Amino acid sequence: MPWIWRAEFLGAFDDADRALLDAGWHLVQVDVPDRYGDPVSMAAWWSAYRTLVDEFGFHPRPGLIALSRGGLYAIAWASDHPECVSAIYLDNAVCDLRSWPGGRPHGYGRGTGAPEQWQEMLNVFGFGPDDSDALAAASPISKLAPLATARIPLLVVYGDSDQVVPAEENSEVLVSRYAALGGPSTSIIRPGADHHPHSIDDAHGGPTVVSEFFESARRNHTS
């Protein structure tokens, strides 16, 4: 019973999800909004994972789909449980909390930021606004070593004109660090694209690219 785990925004930009459903996959989302991949949300994910795998017989290695802030959840989960992941598709994903929801208004990078979410995130983690080291440590860019050791493939899709989650502060940093750790990844860059819309357009292969990416990972994890 192969399955895709959607980290936030179920139903949004879901061409790839629908392609995988058509191919016989299951689709899951555990709704723990506004937690930014913190330990509380990861505990909820773990409970759901154990129920799906132990009681319903789902495959022990789901594929993860993470759009925008969903990247915070997906990478946190994969870092904590690399043995419970087959592959991860990141689309304009948040990879550094300083860049988003921080951004330019808070002295971090050039992104537009999100003041309400910034304060919410600080409250969730108990960070101060100037605690750059803690913010970085809680971000996907600092949680890649377990994924690289486990050789979890990443499909990283991003627009090179993203004003909300700038690629040079997020996707590109993540890809560079993952490569330095020896982790496998594939990047698809959408020239001139902003944060929305997500997904892969037909010029870059469309949803077929995503479904083939996860099917390949599934074949590598047959147990």
Backbone as JSON, one array per atom type, in Angstrom:
{
  "sequence": "MPWIWRAEFLGAFDDADRALLDAGWHLVQVDVPDRYGDPVSMAAWWSAYRTLVDEFGFHPRPGLIALSRGGLYAIAWASDHPECVSAIYLDNAVCDLRSWPGGRPHGYGRGTGAPEQWQEMLNVFGFGPDDSDALAAASPISKLAPLATARIPLLVVYGDSDQVVPAEENSEVLVSRYAALGGPSTSIIRPGADHHPHSIDDAHGGPTVVSEFFESARRNHTS",
  "N": [[0.85, -1.19, 0.0], [1.37, 1.65, -1.16], [2.09, 5.09, -0.33], [1.55, 8.64, -0.33], [2.61, 11.31, 1.57], [1.29, 14.27, 2.39], [2.59, 17.27, 3.32], [1.04, 19.63, 4.7], [-1.42, 21.84, 3.17], [-3.32, 20.27, 1.7], [-4.83, 19.39, -1.33], [-4.12, 21.66, -2.7], [-2.63, 22.82, -5.66], [-2.42, 20.21, -6.87], [-1.81, 18.4, -8.93], [0.19, 16.41, -9.17], [-0.38, 14.81, -6.96], [-2.86, 13.77, -7.73], [-2.15, 12.33, -9.98], [-0.62, 10.32, -8.83], [-2.54, 9.11, -7.19], [-4.17, 8.07, -9.19], [-2.46, 6.15, -10.08], [-2.59, 4.26, -8.15], [-1.66, 4.86, -5.63], [-1.96, 5.89, -2.15], [-3.17, 8.77, -0.4], [-2.24, 10.97, 2.13], [-2.75, 13.31, 4.75], [-1.71, 14.76, 7.75], [-3.18, 16.9, 9.8], [-1.73, 19.43, 11.28], [-1.64, 22.35, 11.77], [0.21, 25.47, 11.63], [2.4, 24.9, 13.25], [4.94, 24.61, 12.33], [6.67, 22.45, 11.94], [7.5, 21.63, 14.47], [8.37, 19.87, 17.61], [5.87, 19.04, 18.72], [4.14, 18.8, 16.52], [5.54, 16.82, 15.15], [5.27, 14.66, 16.88], [2.56, 14.12, 16.57], [2.58, 13.35, 13.9], [4.11, 11.01, 14.16], [2.42, 9.34, 15.66], [0.3, 9.04, 13.84], [1.67, 7.81, 11.74], [2.44, 5.32, 12.88], [-0.07, 4.19, 13.31], [-1.07, 3.97, 10.66], [0.83, 2.29, 9.43], [1.14, 0.06, 11.2], [-1.5, -0.79, 11.86], [-3.04, -0.61, 9.54], [-1.52, -1.51, 7.48], [0.01, 0.03, 5.7], [2.71, 0.96, 3.5], [6.02, 1.01, 4.87], [7.63, 3.14, 4.15], [6.75, 6.05, 3.21], [6.35, 8.46, 0.51], [7.15, 11.9, 0.55], [5.47, 14.97, 0.05], [6.04, 18.34, -0.2], [5.04, 21.54, -0.11], [5.97, 24.92, 0.02], [5.74, 26.13, 3.31], [5.38, 23.58, 4.1], [7.75, 22.24, 3.77], [9.12, 22.52, 6.15], [7.92, 20.7, 7.89], [8.25, 18.25, 6.48], [11.06, 17.88, 6.2], [11.83, 17.94, 8.86], [10.54, 15.64, 9.83], [11.75, 13.64, 8.22], [14.4, 13.91, 8.99], [14.29, 13.13, 11.66], [13.33, 10.53, 11.34], [14.64, 8.88, 9.21], [14.47, 6.3, 8.25], [11.89, 5.96, 7.7], [11.06, 7.07, 5.33], [10.84, 7.35, 1.81], [11.36, 9.11, -0.34], [11.54, 12.63, -1.16], [9.67, 15.33, -2.31], [10.14, 18.63, -2.84], [8.74, 21.8, -3.13], [9.22, 25.03, -3.92], [9.99, 25.3, -1.26], [10.07, 26.19, 2.21], [13.11, 26.53, 3.72], [14.66, 27.73, 5.57], [14.03, 29.23, 8.52], [14.67, 31.82, 9.13], [14.6, 33.19, 6.74], [11.95, 32.85, 5.88], [9.34, 32.6, 8.15], [10.63, 35.0, 8.63], [12.55, 37.03, 7.05], [13.08, 40.11, 5.2], [11.75, 42.2, 6.77], [12.54, 41.58, 9.34], [15.21, 41.67, 9.42], [16.47, 39.55, 8.14], [17.68, 38.35, 5.28], [16.15, 38.77, 1.99], [13.47, 38.31, 1.56], [9.86, 38.83, 1.58], [8.71, 38.28, 4.0], [6.58, 37.41, 6.86], [4.82, 38.78, 9.12], [2.83, 38.04, 11.1], [2.95, 35.23, 11.13], [5.61, 34.98, 11.79], [5.78, 35.84, 14.51], [4.11, 33.93, 15.61], [5.55, 31.58, 15.04], [7.89, 32.03, 16.56], [6.79, 31.91, 19.11], [5.87, 29.27, 19.16], [8.27, 27.76, 19.09], [9.66, 28.95, 21.14], [11.68, 30.81, 20.74], [13.8, 33.74, 20.62], [13.59, 36.82, 18.72], [16.1, 37.56, 17.78], [17.64, 35.35, 17.85], [19.5, 33.91, 16.01], [21.1, 31.61, 15.63], [19.64, 29.53, 16.85], [17.31, 29.6, 15.33], [18.33, 28.88, 12.83], [19.23, 26.29, 13.44], [16.85, 24.95, 13.84], [15.83, 24.75, 11.35], [15.27, 23.33, 8.03], [17.7, 23.42, 6.51], [19.65, 22.76, 8.33], [19.23, 20.17, 9.03], [19.94, 18.0, 7.5], [21.84, 15.93, 7.47], [21.12, 13.26, 8.47], [19.37, 12.48, 6.42], [21.02, 12.47, 4.16], [22.86, 10.49, 4.85], [21.17, 8.29, 4.8], [20.64, 8.25, 2.15], [18.38, 9.43, 0.92], [16.46, 10.39, -1.76], [15.98, 13.64, -3.15], [13.68, 15.74, -4.78], [13.83, 18.82, -5.96], [12.1, 21.64, -6.55], [11.8, 24.88, -7.81], [11.0, 28.39, -8.19], [12.97, 30.85, -9.72], [12.56, 33.48, -9.18], [11.27, 33.88, -6.81], [9.69, 35.78, -4.44], [8.79, 35.5, -1.89], [9.75, 33.19, -0.6], [12.77, 33.2, -1.05], [14.85, 31.69, -3.46], [17.67, 31.61, -3.29], [18.13, 31.71, -0.61], [16.93, 29.53, 0.4], [15.92, 26.94, -1.23], [18.22, 26.68, -2.88], [20.34, 26.82, -1.07], [19.77, 24.57, 0.48], [20.04, 22.48, -1.44], [22.75, 22.74, -2.1], [24.02, 22.22, 0.35], [23.11, 19.65, 0.81], [24.27, 18.23, -1.28], [26.95, 18.53, -0.57], [27.01, 16.89, 1.61], [26.79, 14.49, 0.43], [24.31, 13.65, -0.38], [21.65, 12.55, -2.59], [20.11, 14.47, -5.13], [17.75, 16.13, -7.28], [17.27, 18.98, -9.2], [14.78, 21.22, -10.36], [14.41, 24.1, -12.02], [12.37, 26.9, -12.33], [12.34, 29.32, -14.54], [11.96, 32.77, -13.93], [9.72, 32.43, -12.33], [7.56, 33.09, -9.59], [6.61, 32.66, -6.1], [4.1, 31.41, -6.22], [2.48, 29.99, -9.1], [2.65, 26.76, -7.45], [3.95, 23.48, -8.29], [4.95, 21.48, -11.17], [5.38, 22.63, -14.37], [4.19, 21.9, -17.74], [6.29, 22.3, -19.49], [8.48, 21.46, -18.11], [8.03, 18.83, -17.72], [5.78, 18.22, -16.19], [3.3, 16.69, -13.96], [4.03, 14.05, -14.31], [6.75, 13.8, -13.91], [6.98, 13.9, -11.14], [5.46, 11.67, -10.29], [6.92, 9.57, -11.47], [9.33, 9.93, -10.13], [8.65, 9.21, -7.47], [7.75, 6.6, -7.9], [10.1, 5.34, -8.74], [11.6, 5.55, -6.38], [10.04, 3.95, -4.73], [10.43, 1.41, -5.87], [12.97, 0.97, -5.04], [12.67, 0.4, -2.43], [11.4, -2.15, -1.38], [10.59, -3.59, 0.78]],
  "CA": [[0.0, 0.0, 0.0], [2.22, 2.85, -1.22], [1.35, 6.3, 0.02], [2.16, 9.95, -0.34], [2.29, 12.09, 2.77], [1.26, 15.7, 2.07], [2.92, 18.12, 4.45], [0.29, 20.88, 4.58], [-2.08, 22.32, 1.95], [-3.96, 19.2, 0.93], [-5.71, 19.86, -2.37], [-3.56, 22.81, -3.42], [-1.64, 22.5, -6.7], [-2.36, 18.77, -6.58], [-1.72, 17.56, -10.13], [1.03, 15.24, -8.9], [-1.13, 13.95, -6.04], [-3.9, 13.07, -8.48], [-1.48, 11.35, -10.84], [-0.23, 9.18, -7.99], [-3.78, 8.41, -6.83], [-4.58, 7.31, -10.38], [-1.53, 5.03, -10.23], [-2.81, 3.31, -7.08], [-1.13, 5.29, -4.35], [-2.85, 6.52, -1.2], [-2.79, 10.14, -0.08], [-2.47, 11.24, 3.55], [-2.25, 14.51, 5.41], [-1.98, 14.92, 9.17], [-3.4, 18.34, 9.89], [-1.19, 20.06, 12.49], [-1.25, 23.63, 11.18], [0.8, 26.55, 12.41], [3.37, 24.37, 14.2], [6.24, 24.84, 11.69], [7.53, 21.28, 12.07], [8.04, 21.56, 15.83], [8.21, 18.54, 18.2], [4.46, 18.69, 18.91], [3.62, 18.31, 15.24], [6.21, 15.56, 14.82], [4.65, 13.62, 17.7], [1.29, 13.79, 15.9], [2.95, 12.57, 12.71], [4.56, 9.67, 14.55], [1.23, 8.58, 16.03], [-0.4, 8.7, 12.6], [2.5, 6.85, 11.0], [2.35, 4.0, 13.51], [-1.41, 3.67, 13.05], [-1.2, 3.59, 9.25], [1.72, 1.17, 9.11], [0.92, -1.11, 12.05], [-2.88, -1.25, 11.89], [-3.66, -0.65, 8.22], [-0.62, -2.16, 6.52], [0.63, 0.92, 4.73], [4.15, 0.77, 3.28], [6.76, 1.71, 5.93], [8.39, 4.28, 3.65], [5.98, 6.93, 2.32], [6.98, 9.6, -0.14], [6.67, 13.16, 1.12], [5.3, 16.13, -0.82], [6.11, 19.52, 0.67], [4.98, 22.85, -0.74], [6.15, 26.08, 0.87], [6.09, 25.82, 4.69], [5.37, 22.12, 4.27], [9.12, 21.77, 3.84], [9.53, 22.48, 7.56], [7.43, 19.44, 8.43], [8.8, 17.09, 5.78], [12.46, 17.67, 6.52], [11.92, 17.6, 10.29], [10.18, 14.23, 9.96], [12.76, 12.8, 7.59], [15.61, 13.98, 9.8], [14.05, 12.32, 12.86], [12.98, 9.15, 10.99], [15.03, 8.63, 7.81], [14.09, 4.95, 7.87], [10.44, 6.01, 7.43], [10.87, 7.94, 4.16], [11.43, 6.84, 0.58], [11.81, 10.22, -1.19], [10.88, 13.89, -0.8], [9.49, 16.35, -3.34], [10.05, 19.96, -2.24], [8.33, 22.77, -4.16], [9.34, 26.36, -3.32], [9.88, 24.95, 0.15], [10.78, 26.95, 3.24], [14.25, 25.77, 4.19], [15.33, 28.51, 6.6], [13.03, 30.05, 9.21], [15.07, 33.23, 9.12], [14.17, 33.74, 5.47], [10.49, 32.88, 6.03], [8.56, 33.85, 8.06], [11.41, 36.19, 8.98], [12.7, 37.88, 5.89], [13.6, 41.49, 5.27], [11.23, 43.01, 7.88], [13.17, 41.22, 10.61], [16.66, 41.72, 9.25], [16.99, 38.29, 7.62], [17.51, 38.11, 3.86], [15.43, 39.72, 1.14], [12.07, 37.92, 1.37], [8.84, 39.75, 2.07], [8.39, 37.94, 5.38], [5.18, 37.23, 7.26], [4.89, 39.19, 10.53], [1.96, 37.26, 11.99], [3.51, 33.89, 11.24], [6.9, 35.12, 12.48], [5.55, 35.84, 15.95], [3.55, 32.63, 15.93], [6.64, 30.61, 15.02], [8.74, 32.27, 17.72], [6.06, 31.41, 20.28], [5.84, 27.8, 19.1], [9.58, 27.21, 19.43], [10.23, 29.62, 22.3], [12.87, 31.54, 20.33], [13.78, 35.19, 20.53], [13.71, 37.27, 17.33], [17.5, 37.72, 17.39], [18.34, 34.08, 18.11], [19.76, 33.41, 14.68], [21.64, 30.25, 15.65], [18.55, 28.6, 17.16], [16.44, 29.58, 14.16], [18.99, 28.08, 11.8], [19.28, 24.9, 13.86], [15.51, 24.39, 13.72], [15.46, 24.85, 9.93], [15.68, 22.21, 7.19], [19.1, 23.49, 6.05], [20.53, 22.21, 9.36], [18.73, 18.84, 9.42], [20.09, 17.19, 6.3], [22.82, 14.85, 7.58], [20.51, 11.91, 8.5], [18.81, 12.16, 5.11], [22.11, 12.16, 3.26], [23.38, 9.18, 5.24], [20.2, 7.3, 4.35], [20.55, 8.36, 0.69], [17.01, 9.74, 0.53], [16.48, 11.3, -2.91], [15.18, 14.85, -3.1], [13.32, 16.45, -6.01], [13.71, 20.19, -5.47], [11.53, 22.47, -7.6], [11.65, 26.25, -7.31], [11.07, 29.51, -9.1], [14.17, 31.65, -9.42], [12.15, 34.85, -8.85], [10.4, 33.79, -5.64], [9.85, 36.93, -3.56], [8.34, 35.14, -0.55], [10.74, 32.22, -0.11], [13.81, 33.35, -2.08], [15.57, 30.44, -3.73], [19.06, 31.66, -2.87], [18.17, 31.57, 0.84], [16.19, 28.34, 0.76], [16.15, 25.75, -2.04], [19.6, 26.57, -3.37], [21.19, 26.49, 0.08], [19.51, 23.18, 0.83], [20.63, 21.61, -2.45], [24.2, 22.82, -1.98], [24.43, 21.51, 1.57], [22.83, 18.21, 0.65], [25.31, 17.7, -2.16], [28.2, 18.48, 0.2], [26.9, 15.74, 2.51], [26.72, 13.29, -0.38], [22.93, 13.26, -0.61], [21.21, 12.64, -3.99], [19.0, 15.38, -5.38], [17.51, 16.64, -8.62], [16.64, 20.3, -9.15], [14.06, 21.77, -11.52], [14.3, 25.55, -11.82], [11.36, 27.51, -13.19], [12.83, 30.68, -14.76], [11.01, 33.86, -13.83], [8.55, 32.07, -11.53], [7.47, 33.55, -8.2], [6.28, 31.59, -5.16], [2.96, 30.72, -6.81], [1.9, 28.73, -8.64], [3.49, 25.59, -7.23], [3.87, 22.34, -9.22], [5.85, 21.45, -12.32], [4.61, 22.89, -15.59], [4.4, 20.93, -18.82], [7.59, 22.53, -20.11], [9.49, 20.73, -17.33], [7.63, 17.43, -17.58], [4.49, 18.1, -15.54], [3.19, 15.78, -12.82], [4.66, 12.76, -14.6], [8.08, 13.81, -13.3], [6.83, 13.59, -9.72], [5.01, 10.28, -10.12], [8.05, 8.7, -11.8], [10.29, 10.09, -9.04], [8.23, 8.39, -6.34], [7.71, 5.18, -8.32], [11.48, 4.87, -8.71], [11.99, 5.37, -4.98], [9.32, 2.78, -4.2], [11.08, 0.2, -6.35], [14.21, 0.78, -4.27], [12.3, 0.04, -1.06], [10.34, -3.13, -1.61], [10.22, -4.27, 2.01]],
  "C": [[0.88, 1.24, 0.0], [1.42, 4.11, -0.93], [2.23, 7.53, -0.06], [1.67, 10.71, 0.89], [2.42, 13.57, 2.4], [1.54, 16.51, 3.33], [2.28, 19.49, 4.23], [-0.36, 21.05, 3.19], [-2.64, 21.21, 1.07], [-4.94, 19.81, -0.07], [-5.19, 21.04, -3.17], [-2.5, 22.35, -4.42], [-1.36, 20.99, -6.69], [-2.33, 17.88, -7.82], [-0.92, 16.28, -9.88], [0.32, 14.27, -7.96], [-2.14, 13.11, -6.81], [-3.3, 12.02, -9.41], [-1.09, 10.11, -10.04], [-1.46, 8.4, -7.51], [-4.25, 7.54, -7.99], [-3.71, 6.07, -10.58], [-1.63, 4.04, -9.07], [-2.22, 3.67, -5.74], [-2.25, 5.82, -3.45], [-2.3, 7.9, -0.85], [-3.2, 10.46, 1.35], [-2.01, 12.65, 3.89], [-2.65, 14.46, 6.88], [-2.03, 16.42, 9.43], [-2.95, 18.87, 11.25], [-0.71, 21.45, 12.08], [-0.58, 24.56, 12.19], [1.75, 26.06, 13.49], [4.79, 24.37, 13.61], [7.21, 23.67, 11.88], [8.14, 21.11, 13.44], [7.81, 20.16, 16.42], [6.77, 18.11, 18.42], [3.87, 18.12, 17.62], [4.26, 16.99, 14.86], [5.68, 14.4, 15.66], [3.32, 13.18, 17.09], [1.55, 12.97, 14.65], [3.34, 11.14, 13.09], [3.37, 8.79, 14.93], [0.46, 8.14, 14.79], [0.36, 7.64, 11.81], [2.34, 5.44, 11.57], [0.97, 3.38, 13.26], [-1.54, 3.17, 11.62], [-0.38, 2.35, 8.91], [1.34, -0.08, 9.89], [-0.5, -1.67, 11.94], [-3.5, -1.41, 10.51], [-2.74, -1.2, 7.13], [-0.04, -1.27, 5.45], [2.13, 0.64, 4.65], [4.93, 1.56, 4.34], [7.55, 2.92, 5.46], [7.52, 5.11, 2.69], [6.88, 7.91, 1.58], [6.36, 10.87, 0.41], [6.58, 14.23, 0.05], [5.19, 17.36, 0.06], [6.15, 20.79, -0.16], [5.17, 23.92, 0.33], [6.51, 25.67, 2.29], [5.99, 24.33, 4.99], [6.76, 21.54, 4.35], [9.63, 21.66, 5.26], [9.13, 21.16, 8.19], [8.14, 18.24, 7.8], [10.24, 16.83, 6.17], [12.64, 17.35, 8.0], [11.6, 16.12, 10.5], [11.28, 13.33, 9.4], [14.06, 12.79, 8.39], [15.48, 13.11, 11.05], [13.89, 10.84, 12.53], [13.37, 8.83, 9.54], [14.64, 7.24, 7.32], [12.61, 4.87, 7.49], [10.11, 6.88, 6.23], [11.51, 7.27, 2.95], [12.05, 7.95, -0.26], [11.01, 11.45, -0.81], [10.86, 14.82, -2.01], [9.24, 17.67, -2.64], [9.75, 20.98, -3.34], [8.28, 24.16, -3.54], [9.26, 26.25, -1.8], [10.64, 25.93, 1.04], [11.88, 26.06, 3.8], [15.03, 26.49, 5.29], [14.3, 29.45, 7.24], [13.39, 31.52, 9.25], [14.6, 33.92, 7.84], [12.65, 33.88, 5.41], [10.13, 32.08, 7.26], [9.32, 35.12, 8.43], [11.51, 37.17, 7.84], [13.18, 39.28, 6.19], [13.04, 42.3, 6.44], [11.91, 42.75, 9.22], [14.69, 41.11, 10.5], [17.28, 40.44, 8.74], [16.69, 38.2, 6.12], [16.66, 39.15, 3.16], [13.96, 39.38, 0.95], [11.1, 38.9, 2.01], [8.46, 39.48, 3.52], [6.91, 37.81, 5.63], [5.1, 37.52, 8.75], [4.04, 38.35, 11.48], [2.52, 35.87, 12.22], [4.86, 33.9, 11.96], [6.7, 35.05, 14.0], [4.99, 34.5, 16.41], [4.64, 31.57, 16.01], [7.55, 30.78, 16.23], [8.08, 31.73, 18.99], [6.06, 29.88, 20.33], [7.16, 27.2, 19.57], [10.18, 27.81, 20.7], [11.53, 30.35, 21.98], [12.68, 33.04, 20.51], [14.02, 35.62, 19.1], [15.15, 37.42, 16.86], [18.31, 36.44, 17.56], [18.61, 33.36, 16.8], [20.24, 31.96, 14.68], [20.54, 29.23, 15.92], [17.59, 28.48, 15.98], [17.03, 28.72, 13.06], [18.98, 26.6, 12.16], [17.93, 24.2, 13.72], [15.02, 24.31, 12.28], [15.94, 23.64, 9.14], [17.15, 22.25, 6.76], [20.06, 22.9, 7.06], [20.17, 20.78, 9.74], [18.95, 17.79, 8.32], [20.98, 15.96, 6.46], [22.17, 13.46, 7.65], [19.91, 11.5, 7.16], [19.9, 11.74, 4.14], [22.7, 10.79, 3.57], [22.48, 8.06, 4.75], [19.99, 7.32, 2.83], [19.11, 8.57, 0.22], [17.03, 10.74, -0.62], [15.53, 12.48, -2.72], [14.91, 15.33, -4.52], [12.99, 17.87, -5.57], [13.3, 21.09, -6.64], [11.35, 23.88, -7.05], [11.69, 27.26, -8.44], [12.25, 30.4, -8.73], [13.85, 33.12, -9.15], [11.17, 34.87, -7.68], [10.69, 34.95, -4.69], [9.48, 36.61, -2.11], [9.34, 34.21, 0.13], [11.89, 32.21, -1.11], [14.66, 32.09, -2.22], [16.98, 30.46, -3.19], [19.23, 31.55, -1.36], [17.55, 30.25, 1.31], [16.58, 27.13, -0.09], [17.61, 25.59, -2.45], [20.58, 26.27, -2.25], [21.02, 25.03, 0.44], [20.18, 22.22, -0.16], [22.15, 21.58, -2.32], [24.69, 22.04, -0.76], [24.21, 20.02, 1.46], [23.88, 17.55, -0.24], [26.63, 17.55, -1.41], [28.21, 17.29, 1.16], [26.82, 14.41, 1.75], [25.32, 12.8, -0.66], [22.52, 13.43, -2.06], [20.04, 13.6, -4.16], [18.94, 15.75, -6.85], [16.79, 17.97, -8.48], [15.94, 20.62, -10.47], [13.82, 23.24, -11.22], [13.3, 26.11, -12.82], [11.75, 28.98, -13.39], [11.71, 31.71, -14.69], [9.82, 33.61, -12.94], [8.67, 32.6, -10.11], [7.06, 32.36, -7.32], [5.09, 30.76, -5.63], [2.99, 30.93, -8.32], [2.97, 27.68, -8.35], [3.24, 24.58, -8.35], [4.83, 22.52, -10.39], [5.03, 21.64, -13.59], [4.99, 21.89, -16.67], [5.76, 21.09, -19.48], [8.71, 21.76, -19.39], [9.06, 19.3, -17.02], [6.33, 17.2, -16.85], [4.49, 17.09, -14.39], [3.82, 14.42, -13.05], [6.04, 12.67, -13.95], [7.99, 13.39, -11.83], [6.43, 12.13, -9.51], [6.14, 9.3, -10.44], [9.13, 8.75, -10.71], [9.92, 9.18, -7.86], [8.15, 6.91, -6.7], [9.12, 4.6, -8.29], [11.94, 4.62, -7.27], [11.3, 4.16, -4.37], [9.99, 1.48, -4.63], [12.37, -0.08, -5.58], [13.94, 0.38, -2.83], [11.13, -0.93, -1.11], [9.89, -3.82, -0.34], [9.1, -3.52, 2.72]]
}
